[in-house]
Amino acid sequence: MRKLSGRSHRRIRPASKKILGSEELARHFDVKVEALETHLTNQNIAFHKDSNGDLWASVLAATLD
């Protein structure tokens, strides 16, 4: 019989995240869409800029309204 330690039964789940587009990000951070890329860069938030010029970033779901 195999003995399992108490730790092996616990599973820490990562925080829930949601991916937002440019307009949603601008509303979330309360900035204009034109200033969004600068804001994300200044706040050191990782984002993706697609071929259409739209920005995408993930934010914690708990911080959304």
N, C-alpha and C positions, 0 to 999 in steps of 0.2 A: 504494500500500500504506500502511496506517495503522499508525503506531508507537504501541504502548501502553506507558505507563510501568509500572514495577514495582508501583506502588501500586494500579493499577486491578485487579490480579489478586487482591489480598488482600481478604478480607471478614471484618470483625470481627463476630462473632455476639454478640448480647446474652446475658447470663447467664440460665440456665434458671431459671424461676420456677414455683412451684406455688401454687394458690389453696387456702386452708384455711378450714374453717368454725370456728365458735366452740369446739367441744370440741377439735378438733385444734390450734387456736391456743393454747388454754389449756394443753394438754399440752406443746406446743413451747416456750412461754415459762415453763412451770412456775408458773402462777398459777391461781387458781380462776376458773371461768367468770364468776362474779358480778363479779370484779375485772378482767376482761379489757379492757373498754372503757377504764377508767382507765389501765391499764398501757399500752395502745396509744397513748392520747393523750399520756401522759407521755413515752413513747419516740419521739414524733413519727412514728409509723407510720401510713400512710394505710390506712383500712379503710372498709367499707361496712356499713351496718346495714339489713337488709331489713325488709319489713313484718311479719314474724314476730318481729322483735327479734334475729335471729341476726346475728352479726358475720362478715364475710368479709374476708380480707386475703391478699395474695400475699407469699410469702417465697422466698428463694433456695433452690433445690432442694439445693444443696451443703450447706446448714446443717441439713438434715433427717437424722434418724437412719436 
